Amino acid sequence: MKIVSTGIYYALALCAAALLVGWLANPWFASPLIILALFCLYFFRDPDRTVPSGPVAVSPADGKVVAIKPEGGLNRLSIFLNVFDVHVNRTPIAGTVEKVVYKEGQFLVASREECSTDNEQNVVTVKGDGTTVIFKQIAGLIARRIVFTKQPGDRVALGERIGLIKFGSRMDVLFGPEWEITVRPGERVSAGSSIIARRLDRKS
């Protein structure tokens, strides 16, 4: 399985610290650092996914659907990622990255409703095939680093990797009326492979 390079760097640093602690003190004192190194490798895993075809939108993140609500004339779908979920993010639709807006904010627990507006976040607009979808990478209580690897003007394929949020976090997706959301609160979804919405104005 692939591992994001950040996770490898963290694991190597923790292993180096463990060696130093084991040399200076009792090797047993180094065991928590080894456990943390292994957790970093697990946390930053990046599995390949089978991306579906057709007029669909896929989940941008692994996690649990916690809300489907109206927001600014659109329908918002919110996904909560705990520390055991894969945190590599993917684009929900194919198209062109039209806009990327970073917003400073708080670091509330990502499962709380108000974090959709109040937390630090990266708001990305993707336009393609006559539709526009907005998604938000939202930092949580532990997650303090949002990574987005694309730039405005970049073309992205359906389910393509576009970044990650380190540790527990949240992702919101905002759909227009041309989309029918196909998941419900409480369902678990996988980035790049789970269909979360279908186009009403396109045939499969």
Backbone as JSON Lines, residues from 0, in Angstrom:
{"i":0,"aa":"M","n":[0.84,-1.19,0.0],"ca":[0.0,0.0,0.0],"c":[0.88,1.25,0.0]}
{"i":1,"aa":"K","n":[0.45,2.26,-0.75],"ca":[1.19,3.52,-0.78],"c":[1.06,4.25,0.55]}
{"i":2,"aa":"I","n":[2.09,5.03,0.86],"ca":[2.08,5.87,2.05],"c":[2.51,7.27,1.63]}
{"i":3,"aa":"V","n":[1.78,8.28,2.07],"ca":[2.13,9.66,1.77],"c":[3.52,9.95,2.35]}
{"i":4,"aa":"S","n":[4.34,10.66,1.59],"ca":[5.73,10.9,2.0],"c":[5.82,11.56,3.38]}
{"i":5,"aa":"T","n":[4.85,12.4,3.71],"ca":[4.85,13.05,5.03],"c":[4.87,12.02,6.15]}
{"i":6,"aa":"G","n":[4.08,10.97,5.99],"ca":[4.02,9.92,7.0],"c":[5.34,9.2,7.15]}
{"i":7,"aa":"I","n":[6.04,9.0,6.05],"ca":[7.36,8.35,6.1],"c":[8.36,9.23,6.86]}
{"i":8,"aa":"Y","n":[8.32,10.55,6.59],"ca":[9.23,11.47,7.28],"c":[8.94,11.47,8.79]}
{"i":9,"aa":"Y","n":[7.66,11.52,9.16],"ca":[7.31,11.49,10.57],"c":[7.81,10.2,11.23]}
{"i":10,"aa":"A","n":[7.57,9.07,10.55],"ca":[7.96,7.78,11.11],"c":[9.47,7.68,11.28]}
{"i":11,"aa":"L","n":[10.22,8.18,10.3],"ca":[11.69,8.14,10.4],"c":[12.17,9.02,11.55]}
{"i":12,"aa":"A","n":[11.56,10.19,11.72],"ca":[11.96,11.07,12.81],"c":[11.67,10.43,14.17]}
{"i":13,"aa":"L","n":[10.52,9.79,14.28],"ca":[10.17,9.13,15.54],"c":[11.08,7.94,15.82]}
{"i":14,"aa":"C","n":[11.44,7.2,14.77],"ca":[12.36,6.07,14.95],"c":[13.74,6.55,15.38]}
{"i":15,"aa":"A","n":[14.19,7.67,14.79],"ca":[15.47,8.24,15.19],"c":[15.44,8.66,16.66]}
{"i":16,"aa":"A","n":[14.32,9.26,17.06],"ca":[14.18,9.67,18.46],"c":[14.15,8.44,19.37]}
{"i":17,"aa":"A","n":[13.5,7.38,18.92],"ca":[13.44,6.15,19.71],"c":[14.83,5.54,19.9]}
{"i":18,"aa":"L","n":[15.64,5.56,18.84],"ca":[17.0,5.04,18.95],"c":[17.81,5.85,19.96]}
{"i":19,"aa":"L","n":[17.64,7.16,19.92],"ca":[18.37,8.02,20.84],"c":[17.95,7.77,22.29]}
{"i":20,"aa":"V","n":[16.62,7.67,22.51],"ca":[16.12,7.41,23.85],"c":[16.58,6.03,24.34]}
{"i":21,"aa":"G","n":[16.54,5.04,23.45],"ca":[16.98,3.71,23.82],"c":[18.45,3.65,24.16]}
{"i":22,"aa":"W","n":[19.24,4.48,23.5],"ca":[20.68,4.5,23.76],"c":[21.0,5.25,25.06]}
{"i":23,"aa":"L","n":[20.28,6.35,25.29],"ca":[20.55,7.16,26.47],"c":[19.91,6.6,27.73]}
{"i":24,"aa":"A","n":[18.79,5.9,27.56],"ca":[18.07,5.38,28.71],"c":[17.72,3.91,28.46]}
{"i":25,"aa":"N","n":[16.67,3.45,29.08],"ca":[16.21,2.07,28.89],"c":[15.48,1.94,27.56]}
{"i":26,"aa":"P","n":[15.77,0.88,26.77],"ca":[15.07,0.69,25.49],"c":[13.55,0.66,25.62]}
{"i":27,"aa":"W","n":[13.04,0.25,26.8],"ca":[11.59,0.22,26.98],"c":[10.99,1.62,26.88]}
{"i":28,"aa":"F","n":[11.76,2.64,27.24],"ca":[11.26,4.01,27.17],"c":[11.05,4.46,25.72]}
{"i":29,"aa":"A","n":[11.7,3.74,24.79],"ca":[11.58,4.11,23.38],"c":[10.33,3.5,22.73]}
{"i":30,"aa":"S","n":[9.68,2.54,23.4],"ca":[8.56,1.84,22.78],"c":[7.39,2.75,22.38]}
{"i":31,"aa":"P","n":[7.02,3.78,23.19],"ca":[5.94,4.67,22.74],"c":[6.25,5.38,21.43]}
{"i":32,"aa":"L","n":[7.52,5.72,21.24],"ca":[7.91,6.39,19.99],"c":[7.8,5.45,18.81]}
{"i":33,"aa":"I","n":[8.14,4.17,19.01],"ca":[8.0,3.18,17.94],"c":[6.53,2.99,17.59]}
{"i":34,"aa":"I","n":[5.68,2.96,18.61],"ca":[4.23,2.82,18.37],"c":[3.71,4.01,17.58]}
{"i":35,"aa":"L","n":[4.16,5.21,17.94],"ca":[3.74,6.41,17.21],"c":[4.23,6.38,15.76]}
{"i":36,"aa":"A","n":[5.43,5.87,15.54],"ca":[5.96,5.77,14.18],"c":[5.1,4.83,13.34]}
{"i":37,"aa":"L","n":[4.72,3.7,13.92],"ca":[3.86,2.76,13.2],"c":[2.49,3.37,12.92]}
{"i":38,"aa":"F","n":[1.97,4.14,13.9],"ca":[0.68,4.79,13.69],"c":[0.76,5.81,12.55]}
{"i":39,"aa":"C","n":[1.86,6.54,12.46],"ca":[2.02,7.51,11.37],"c":[1.98,6.82,10.01]}
{"i":40,"aa":"L","n":[2.64,5.68,9.9],"ca":[2.62,4.93,8.64],"c":[1.19,4.48,8.32]}
{"i":41,"aa":"Y","n":[0.48,4.07,9.35],"ca":[-0.92,3.65,9.16],"c":[-1.8,4.84,8.79]}
{"i":42,"aa":"F","n":[-1.64,5.94,9.51],"ca":[-2.49,7.1,9.29],"c":[-2.32,7.67,7.89]}
{"i":43,"aa":"F","n":[-1.09,7.73,7.4],"ca":[-0.82,8.35,6.1],"c":[-0.86,7.35,4.95]}
{"i":44,"aa":"R","n":[-1.57,6.24,5.14],"ca":[-1.72,5.28,4.04],"c":[-2.54,5.91,2.91]}
{"i":45,"aa":"D","n":[-2.28,5.46,1.7],"ca":[-2.92,6.05,0.51],"c":[-3.31,4.94,-0.45]}
{"i":46,"aa":"P","n":[-4.37,4.21,-0.15],"ca":[-4.76,3.08,-1.0],"c":[-5.3,3.51,-2.36]}
{"i":47,"aa":"D","n":[-5.07,2.68,-3.35],"ca":[-5.67,2.91,-4.66],"c":[-7.16,2.62,-4.58]}
{"i":48,"aa":"R","n":[-7.94,3.31,-5.38],"ca":[-9.38,3.14,-5.39],"c":[-9.88,2.95,-6.82]}
{"i":49,"aa":"T","n":[-10.97,2.18,-6.96],"ca":[-11.62,2.03,-8.25],"c":[-12.65,3.13,-8.4]}
{"i":50,"aa":"V","n":[-12.41,4.04,-9.33],"ca":[-13.29,5.2,-9.51],"c":[-14.42,4.84,-10.47]}
{"i":51,"aa":"P","n":[-15.68,5.07,-10.09],"ca":[-16.8,4.73,-10.98],"c":[-16.87,5.67,-12.17]}
{"i":52,"aa":"S","n":[-17.69,5.32,-13.13],"ca":[-17.88,6.17,-14.32],"c":[-19.31,6.66,-14.37]}
{"i":53,"aa":"G","n":[-19.59,7.55,-15.3],"ca":[-20.93,8.07,-15.47],"c":[-21.1,9.46,-14.85]}
{"i":54,"aa":"P","n":[-22.3,10.01,-14.92],"ca":[-22.57,11.37,-14.41],"c":[-22.76,11.37,-12.9]}
{"i":55,"aa":"V","n":[-21.67,11.1,-12.2],"ca":[-21.74,10.96,-10.74],"c":[-20.69,11.83,-10.07]}
{"i":56,"aa":"A","n":[-20.9,12.04,-8.78],"ca":[-19.9,12.66,-7.93],"c":[-19.47,11.63,-6.89]}
{"i":57,"aa":"V","n":[-18.18,11.57,-6.62],"ca":[-17.67,10.61,-5.65],"c":[-17.29,11.31,-4.36]}
{"i":58,"aa":"S","n":[-17.19,10.54,-3.31],"ca":[-16.82,11.12,-2.02],"c":[-15.39,11.67,-2.09]}
{"i":59,"aa":"P","n":[-15.17,12.87,-1.54],"ca":[-13.81,13.42,-1.52],"c":[-12.99,12.9,-0.35]}
{"i":60,"aa":"A","n":[-13.63,12.13,0.55],"ca":[-12.92,11.69,1.75],"c":[-13.51,10.39,2.28]}
{"i":61,"aa":"D","n":[-12.69,9.65,3.01],"ca":[-13.19,8.51,3.78],"c":[-13.83,9.06,5.06]}
{"i":62,"aa":"G","n":[-14.91,8.44,5.5],"ca":[-15.5,8.87,6.76],"c":[-16.98,8.59,6.84]}
{"i":63,"aa":"K","n":[-17.63,9.28,7.74],"ca":[-19.05,9.09,8.02],"c":[-19.82,10.33,7.62]}
{"i":64,"aa":"V","n":[-20.91,10.14,6.88],"ca":[-21.79,11.26,6.52],"c":[-22.5,11.7,7.81]}
{"i":65,"aa":"V","n":[-22.31,12.97,8.19],"ca":[-22.88,13.45,9.45],"c":[-24.0,14.46,9.23]}
{"i":66,"aa":"A","n":[-24.13,15.01,8.03],"ca":[-25.18,15.99,7.79],"c":[-25.43,16.16,6.3]}
{"i":67,"aa":"I","n":[-26.7,16.42,5.96],"ca":[-27.1,16.85,4.62],"c":[-28.09,17.99,4.84]}
{"i":68,"aa":"K","n":[-27.65,19.21,4.53],"ca":[-28.46,20.38,4.84],"c":[-28.31,21.45,3.75]}
{"i":69,"aa":"P","n":[-29.32,22.34,3.64],"ca":[-29.18,23.47,2.71],"c":[-28.16,24.48,3.23]}
{"i":70,"aa":"E","n":[-27.43,25.08,2.3],"ca":[-26.47,26.12,2.66],"c":[-26.31,27.07,1.47]}
{"i":71,"aa":"G","n":[-26.74,28.29,1.63],"ca":[-26.57,29.29,0.59],"c":[-27.2,28.93,-0.73]}
{"i":72,"aa":"G","n":[-28.36,28.29,-0.7],"ca":[-29.04,27.9,-1.94],"c":[-28.55,26.61,-2.54]}
{"i":73,"aa":"L","n":[-27.58,25.96,-1.89],"ca":[-27.04,24.68,-2.34],"c":[-27.36,23.62,-1.3]}
{"i":74,"aa":"N","n":[-27.07,22.37,-1.63],"ca":[-27.23,21.27,-0.68],"c":[-25.85,20.85,-0.18]}
{"i":75,"aa":"R","n":[-25.67,20.92,1.12],"ca":[-24.37,20.58,1.71],"c":[-24.38,19.18,2.3]}
{"i":76,"aa":"L","n":[-23.36,18.4,1.92],"ca":[-23.14,17.07,2.47],"c":[-21.85,17.13,3.28]}
{"i":77,"aa":"S","n":[-21.89,16.73,4.54],"ca":[-20.73,16.81,5.42],"c":[-20.24,15.42,5.8]}
{"i":78,"aa":"I","n":[-18.92,15.24,5.74],"ca":[-18.28,13.96,6.05],"c":[-17.28,14.19,7.18]}
{"i":79,"aa":"F","n":[-17.4,13.39,8.24],"ca":[-16.47,13.48,9.36],"c":[-15.43,12.37,9.25]}
{"i":80,"aa":"L","n":[-14.15,12.75,9.37],"ca":[-13.04,11.81,9.32],"c":[-12.46,11.67,10.73]}
{"i":81,"aa":"N","n":[-12.43,10.46,11.26],"ca":[-11.75,10.26,12.54],"c":[-10.28,9.91,12.28]}
{"i":82,"aa":"V","n":[-9.5,9.77,13.33],"ca":[-8.06,9.57,13.15],"c":[-7.7,8.22,12.53]}
{"i":83,"aa":"F","n":[-8.66,7.32,12.42],"ca":[-8.39,6.0,11.83],"c":[-8.77,5.93,10.36]}
{"i":84,"aa":"D","n":[-9.4,6.98,9.83],"ca":[-9.77,7.0,8.42],"c":[-8.58,7.4,7.55]}
{"i":85,"aa":"V","n":[-8.62,7.01,6.27],"ca":[-7.66,7.51,5.3],"c":[-7.9,9.01,5.14]}
{"i":86,"aa":"H","n":[-6.85,9.81,5.17],"ca":[-7.0,11.26,5.12],"c":[-6.56,11.88,3.8]}
{"i":87,"aa":"V","n":[-6.26,11.08,2.81],"ca":[-5.99,11.6,1.47],"c":[-7.32,12.0,0.85]}
{"i":88,"aa":"N","n":[-7.39,13.22,0.32],"ca":[-8.61,13.75,-0.26],"c":[-8.6,13.65,-1.78]}
{"i":89,"aa":"R","n":[-9.8,13.53,-2.36],"ca":[-9.95,13.4,-3.81],"c":[-11.04,14.34,-4.3]}
{"i":90,"aa":"T","n":[-10.96,14.71,-5.57],"ca":[-11.96,15.62,-6.12],"c":[-13.26,14.88,-6.41]}
{"i":91,"aa":"P","n":[-14.42,15.46,-6.04],"ca":[-15.7,14.77,-6.25],"c":[-16.14,14.71,-7.71]}
{"i":92,"aa":"I","n":[-15.7,15.67,-8.53],"ca":[-16.05,15.65,-9.96],"c":[-14.81,15.96,-10.78]}
{"i":93,"aa":"A","n":[-14.91,15.65,-12.08],"ca":[-13.86,16.04,-13.02],"c":[-14.12,17.47,-13.48]}
{"i":94,"aa":"G","n":[-13.05,18.17,-13.81],"ca":[-13.23,19.52,-14.31],"c":[-11.99,20.36,-14.11]}
{"i":95,"aa":"T","n":[-12.18,21.66,-13.98],"ca":[-11.09,22.61,-13.79],"c":[-11.24,23.27,-12.42]}
{"i":96,"aa":"V","n":[-10.13,23.35,-11.7],"ca":[-10.13,24.05,-10.42],"c":[-10.27,25.54,-10.72]}
{"i":97,"aa":"E","n":[-11.44,26.07,-10.38],"ca":[-11.75,27.47,-10.72],"c":[-11.27,28.44,-9.65]}
{"i":98,"aa":"K","n":[-11.37,28.01,-8.4],"ca":[-11.04,28.93,-7.3],"c":[-10.6,28.13,-6.08]}
{"i":99,"aa":"V","n":[-9.63,28.67,-5.35],"ca":[-9.18,28.09,-4.08],"c":[-9.09,29.22,-3.07]}
{"i":100,"aa":"V","n":[-9.88,29.13,-2.01],"ca":[-9.91,30.21,-1.01],"c":[-9.61,29.62,0.37]}
{"i":101,"aa":"Y","n":[-8.55,30.11,1.0],"ca":[-8.22,29.69,2.35],"c":[-8.86,30.64,3.35]}
{"i":102,"aa":"K","n":[-9.51,30.07,4.37],"ca":[-10.16,30.87,5.4],"c":[-9.61,30.51,6.77]}
{"i":103,"aa":"E","n":[-9.13,31.5,7.48],"ca":[-8.7,31.27,8.86],"c":[-9.92,31.0,9.73]}
{"i":104,"aa":"G","n":[-9.72,30.3,10.83],"ca":[-10.84,30.01,11.7],"c":[-10.43,29.28,12.95]}
{"i":105,"aa":"Q","n":[-11.42,28.73,13.63],"ca":[-11.19,28.0,14.87],"c":[-10.82,26.54,14.59]}
{"i":106,"aa":"F","n":[-10.6,25.8,15.67],"ca":[-10.29,24.38,15.56],"c":[-11.24,23.6,16.46]}
{"i":107,"aa":"L","n":[-12.54,23.77,16.2],"ca":[-13.56,23.05,16.94],"c":[-13.55,21.58,16.54]}
{"i":108,"aa":"V","n":[-14.13,20.72,17.36],"ca":[-14.26,19.3,17.03],"c":[-14.99,19.19,15.69]}
{"i":109,"aa":"A","n":[-14.41,18.45,14.74],"ca":[-14.89,18.46,13.36],"c":[-16.27,17.82,13.17]}
{"i":110,"aa":"S","n":[-16.77,17.11,14.17],"ca":[-18.1,16.52,14.04],"c":[-19.2,17.53,14.37]}
{"i":111,"aa":"R","n":[-18.84,18.68,14.93],"ca":[-19.83,19.7,15.31],"c":[-20.31,20.47,14.09]}
{"i":112,"aa":"E","n":[-21.59,20.8,14.06],"ca":[-22.2,21.47,12.92],"c":[-21.56,22.82,12.61]}
{"i":113,"aa":"E","n":[-21.25,23.59,13.66],"ca":[-20.75,24.94,13.45],"c":[-19.36,24.99,12.83]}
{"i":114,"aa":"C","n":[-18.65,23.87,12.84],"ca":[-17.29,23.9,12.27],"c":[-17.32,24.07,10.75]}
{"i":115,"aa":"S","n":[-18.48,23.81,10.12],"ca":[-18.59,24.01,8.67],"c":[-18.37,25.46,8.27]}
{"i":116,"aa":"T","n":[-18.68,26.37,9.19],"ca":[-18.49,27.79,8.91],"c":[-17.4,28.43,9.75]}
{"i":117,"aa":"D","n":[-17.18,27.89,10.98],"ca":[-16.3,28.58,11.93],"c":[-14.85,28.1,11.9]}
{"i":118,"aa":"N","n":[-14.6,26.87,11.43],"ca":[-13.24,26.33,11.49],"c":[-12.37,26.79,10.34]}
{"i":119,"aa":"E","n":[-11.06,26.68,10.55],"ca":[-10.11,26.92,9.45],"c":[-10.44,25.98,8.3]}
{"i":120,"aa":"Q","n":[-10.41,26.48,7.07],"ca":[-10.8,25.64,5.94],"c":[-10.23,26.15,4.63]}
{"i":121,"aa":"N","n":[-10.2,25.22,3.68],"ca":[-9.8,25.5,2.32],"c":[-11.03,25.24,1.44]}
{"i":122,"aa":"V","n":[-11.52,26.27,0.76],"ca":[-12.74,26.14,-0.05],"c":[-12.35,26.08,-1.52]}
{"i":123,"aa":"V","n":[-12.69,24.96,-2.17],"ca":[-12.27,24.71,-3.56],"c":[-13.5,24.63,-4.46]}
{"i":124,"aa":"T","n":[-13.45,25.34,-5.58],"ca":[-14.52,25.31,-6.57],"c":[-14.02,24.61,-7.83]}
{"i":125,"aa":"V","n":[-14.73,23.55,-8.24],"ca":[-14.38,22.81,-9.45],"c":[-15.56,22.92,-10.43]}
{"i":126,"aa":"K","n":[-15.25,23.28,-11.66],"ca":[-16.28,23.44,-12.69],"c":[-15.98,22.51,-13.85]}
{"i":127,"aa":"G","n":[-17.01,21.75,-14.27],"ca":[-16.81,20.83,-15.39],"c":[-18.12,20.24,-15.89]}
{"i":128,"aa":"D","n":[-18.24,20.06,-17.19],"ca":[-19.4,19.44,-17.82],"c":[-20.7,20.14,-17.44]}
{"i":129,"aa":"G","n":[-20.68,21.46,-17.43],"ca":[-21.89,22.22,-17.19],"c":[-22.34,22.29,-15.75]}
{"i":130,"aa":"T","n":[-21.49,21.96,-14.82],"ca":[-21.86,22.01,-13.4],"c":[-20.69,22.53,-12.58]}
{"i":131,"aa":"T","n":[-21.02,23.06,-11.42],"ca":[-20.0,23.53,-10.49],"c":[-20.23,22.9,-9.13]}
{"i":132,"aa":"V","n":[-19.18,22.34,-8.56],"ca":[-19.26,21.73,-7.23],"c":[-18.2,22.39,-6.35]}
{"i":133,"aa":"I","n":[-18.59,22.72,-5.13],"ca":[-17.67,23.31,-4.16],"c":[-17.42,22.3,-3.05]}
{"i":134,"aa":"F","n":[-16.18,22.16,-2.65],"ca":[-15.9,21.32,-1.48],"c":[-14.94,22.02,-0.55]}
{"i":135,"aa":"K","n":[-15.06,21.69,0.74],"ca":[-14.26,22.34,1.77],"c":[-13.43,21.31,2.52]}
{"i":136,"aa":"Q","n":[-12.13,21.58,2.61],"ca":[-11.26,20.82,3.5],"c":[-11.25,21.58,4.83]}
{"i":137,"aa":"I","n":[-11.77,20.96,5.88],"ca":[-11.97,21.66,7.14],"c":[-11.11,21.05,8.25]}
{"i":138,"aa":"A","n":[-10.32,21.88,8.89],"ca":[-9.49,21.41,10.0],"c":[-10.35,21.13,11.21]}
{"i":139,"aa":"G","n":[-9.89,20.23,12.07],"ca":[-10.62,19.89,13.29],"c":[-9.84,20.24,14.53]}
{"i":140,"aa":"L","n":[-10.19,19.58,15.63],"ca":[-9.54,19.86,16.92],"c":[-8.07,19.5,16.89]}
{"i":141,"aa":"I","n":[-7.74,18.35,16.26],"ca":[-6.35,17.89,16.2],"c":[-5.69,18.31,14.9]}
{"i":142,"aa":"A","n":[-6.47,18.26,13.8],"ca":[-5.9,18.6,12.5],"c":[-5.58,20.09,12.44]}
{"i":143,"aa":"R","n":[-4.34,20.43,12.23],"ca":[-3.94,21.83,12.15],"c":[-3.21,22.12,10.83]}
{"i":144,"aa":"R","n":[-3.31,21.2,9.89],"ca":[-2.58,21.4,8.64],"c":[-3.4,20.86,7.49]}
{"i":145,"aa":"I","n":[-3.81,21.75,6.59],"ca":[-4.54,21.37,5.39],"c":[-3.57,21.44,4.22]}
{"i":146,"aa":"V","n":[-3.54,20.39,3.41],"ca":[-2.66,20.34,2.25],"c":[-3.53,20.25,0.99]}
{"i":147,"aa":"F","n":[-3.3,21.15,0.04],"ca":[-3.99,21.11,-1.24],"c":[-2.93,21.22,-2.33]}
{"i":148,"aa":"T","n":[-2.88,20.24,-3.22],"ca":[-1.76,20.13,-4.16],"c":[-2.04,20.71,-5.54]}
{"i":149,"aa":"K","n":[-3.22,21.28,-5.76],"ca":[-3.57,21.83,-7.06],"c":[-3.59,23.35,-7.02]}
{"i":150,"aa":"Q","n":[-3.7,23.94,-8.21],"ca":[-3.76,25.39,-8.35],"c":[-4.96,25.75,-9.23]}
{"i":151,"aa":"P","n":[-5.5,26.97,-9.09],"ca":[-6.55,27.4,-10.02],"c":[-6.1,27.26,-11.46]}
{"i":152,"aa":"G","n":[-6.98,26.69,-12.27],"ca":[-6.64,26.43,-13.68],"c":[-6.24,24.99,-13.96]}
{"i":153,"aa":"D","n":[-5.89,24.23,-12.91],"ca":[-5.52,22.83,-13.1],"c":[-6.74,21.99,-13.45]}
{"i":154,"aa":"R","n":[-6.53,21.04,-14.35],"ca":[-7.57,20.06,-14.67],"c":[-7.46,18.89,-13.71]}
{"i":155,"aa":"V","n":[-8.61,18.39,-13.25],"ca":[-8.61,17.24,-12.36],"c":[-9.58,16.19,-12.88]}
{"i":156,"aa":"A","n":[-9.21,14.94,-12.72],"ca":[-10.07,13.83,-13.12],"c":[-10.97,13.43,-11.96]}
{"i":157,"aa":"L","n":[-12.06,12.77,-12.25],"ca":[-12.96,12.29,-11.21],"c":[-12.21,11.39,-10.23]}
{"i":158,"aa":"G","n":[-12.27,11.72,-8.96],"ca":[-11.61,10.91,-7.94],"c":[-10.11,11.08,-7.85]}
{"i":159,"aa":"E","n":[-9.55,12.1,-8.49],"ca":[-8.09,12.31,-8.45],"c":[-7.66,12.84,-7.08]}
{"i":160,"aa":"R","n":[-6.5,12.42,-6.62],"ca":[-5.96,12.92,-5.36],"c":[-5.66,14.41,-5.48]}
{"i":161,"aa":"I","n":[-6.1,15.17,-4.45],"ca":[-5.89,16.62,-4.51],"c":[-5.29,17.17,-3.21]}
{"i":162,"aa":"G","n":[-5.03,16.32,-2.23],"ca":[-4.45,16.81,-0.99],"c":[-4.8,15.93,0.19]}
{"i":163,"aa":"L","n":[-4.65,16.47,1.38],"ca":[-5.0,15.74,2.6],"c":[-5.15,16.71,3.76]}
{"i":164,"aa":"I","n":[-5.79,16.23,4.82],"ca":[-5.89,16.98,6.06],"c":[-5.28,16.09,7.14]}
{"i":165,"aa":"K","n":[-4.33,16.62,7.87],"ca":[-3.62,15.79,8.84],"c":[-4.45,15.59,10.11]}
{"i":166,"aa":"F","n":[-4.73,14.34,10.41],"ca":[-5.46,13.9,11.6],"c":[-6.94,14.28,11.51]}
{"i":167,"aa":"G","n":[-7.72,14.08,12.58],"ca":[-9.18,14.17,12.5],"c":[-9.66,15.45,11.84]}
{"i":168,"aa":"S","n":[-10.67,15.36,10.98],"ca":[-11.08,16.53,10.21],"c":[-12.47,16.31,9.61]}
{"i":169,"aa":"R","n":[-12.82,17.18,8.66],"ca":[-14.16,17.16,8.06],"c":[-14.05,17.65,6.62]}
{"i":170,"aa":"M","n":[-14.94,17.14,5.77],"ca":[-15.05,17.66,4.41],"c":[-16.52,17.89,4.09]}
{"i":171,"aa":"D","n":[-16.8,19.05,3.54],"ca":[-18.14,19.39,3.08],"c":[-18.14,19.46,1.56]}
{"i":172,"aa":"V","n":[-19.25,19.03,0.95],"ca":[-19.43,19.15,-0.49],"c":[-20.75,19.86,-0.73]}
{"i":173,"aa":"L","n":[-20.74,20.88,-1.58],"ca":[-21.94,21.65,-1.87],"c":[-22.38,21.41,-3.31]}
{"i":174,"aa":"F","n":[-23.63,20.95,-3.46],"ca":[-24.18,20.6,-4.76],"c":[-25.31,21.55,-5.15]}
{"i":175,"aa":"G","n":[-25.43,21.83,-6.46],"ca":[-26.54,22.6,-6.98],"c":[-27.76,21.71,-7.22]}
{"i":176,"aa":"P","n":[-28.87,22.28,-7.7],"ca":[-30.11,21.53,-7.88],"c":[-30.04,20.46,-8.96]}
{"i":177,"aa":"E","n":[-29.01,20.51,-9.79],"ca":[-28.87,19.49,-10.84],"c":[-28.34,18.16,-10.31]}
{"i":178,"aa":"W","n":[-28.04,18.12,-9.02],"ca":[-27.51,16.91,-8.4],"c":[-28.5,16.31,-7.41]}
{"i":179,"aa":"E","n":[-28.58,14.99,-7.41],"ca":[-29.36,14.26,-6.42],"c":[-28.39,13.54,-5.49]}
{"i":180,"aa":"I","n":[-28.4,13.9,-4.22],"ca":[-27.53,13.24,-3.24],"c":[-28.06,11.83,-2.99]}
{"i":181,"aa":"T","n":[-27.18,10.84,-3.04],"ca":[-27.59,9.43,-2.97],"c":[-27.2,8.74,-1.68]}
{"i":182,"aa":"V","n":[-26.6,9.46,-0.75],"ca":[-26.24,8.87,0.55],"c":[-27.05,9.55,1.64]}
{"i":183,"aa":"R","n":[-27.02,8.98,2.82],"ca":[-27.78,9.5,3.94],"c":[-26.89,9.63,5.17]}
{"i":184,"aa":"P","n":[-27.27,10.49,6.12],"ca":[-26.49,10.6,7.35],"c":[-26.35,9.24,8.03]}
{"i":185,"aa":"G","n":[-25.16,8.98,8.53],"ca":[-24.87,7.71,9.19],"c":[-24.13,6.73,8.3]}
{"i":186,"aa":"E","n":[-24.19,6.93,6.97],"ca":[-23.48,6.04,6.06],"c":[-21.99,6.35,6.06]}
{"i":187,"aa":"R","n":[-21.18,5.31,5.83],"ca":[-19.75,5.49,5.67],"c":[-19.42,5.49,4.18]}
{"i":188,"aa":"V","n":[-18.48,6.35,3.8],"ca":[-18.11,6.5,2.4],"c":[-16.59,6.42,2.26]}
{"i":189,"aa":"S","n":[-16.16,6.08,1.05],"ca":[-14.73,5.97,0.76],"c":[-14.35,6.94,-0.36]}
{"i":190,"aa":"A","n":[-13.25,7.65,-0.16],"ca":[-12.81,8.66,-1.13],"c":[-12.53,8.04,-2.49]}
{"i":191,"aa":"G","n":[-13.1,8.65,-3.51],"ca":[-12.82,8.24,-4.88],"c":[-13.63,7.09,-5.39]}
{"i":192,"aa":"S","n":[-14.25,6.31,-4.52],"ca":[-14.99,5.13,-4.98],"c":[-16.47,5.14,-4.62]}
{"i":193,"aa":"S","n":[-16.86,5.8,-3.54],"ca":[-18.27,5.84,-3.15],"c":[-19.0,6.95,-3.9]}
{"i":194,"aa":"I","n":[-20.09,6.6,-4.56],"ca":[-20.91,7.6,-5.24],"c":[-21.77,8.31,-4.19]}
{"i":195,"aa":"I","n":[-21.69,9.64,-4.16],"ca":[-22.47,10.41,-3.19],"c":[-23.57,11.23,-3.85]}
{"i":196,"aa":"A","n":[-23.52,11.39,-5.19],"ca":[-24.56,12.15,-5.88],"c":[-24.56,11.77,-7.36]}
{"i":197,"aa":"R","n":[-25.73,11.96,-8.0],"ca":[-25.89,11.72,-9.44],"c":[-26.49,12.94,-10.12]}
{"i":198,"aa":"R","n":[-26.08,13.18,-11.35],"ca":[-26.64,14.29,-12.12],"c":[-28.06,13.96,-12.56]}
{"i":199,"aa":"L","n":[-28.97,14.87,-12.31],"ca":[-30.37,14.68,-12.72],"c":[-30.57,15.01,-14.19]}
{"i":200,"aa":"D","n":[-29.68,15.85,-14.74],"ca":[-29.82,16.28,-16.12],"c":[-28.92,15.51,-17.1]}
{"i":201,"aa":"R","n":[-28.4,14.37,-16.64],"ca":[-27.57,13.52,-17.5],"c":[-28.02,12.09,-17.37]}
{"i":202,"aa":"K","n":[-27.89,11.34,-18.43],"ca":[-28.23,9.91,-18.38],"c":[-26.98,9.11,-18.05]}
{"i":203,"aa":"S","n":[-27.16,8.01,-17.29],"ca":[-26.02,7.16,-16.94],"c":[-25.53,6.42,-18.16]}
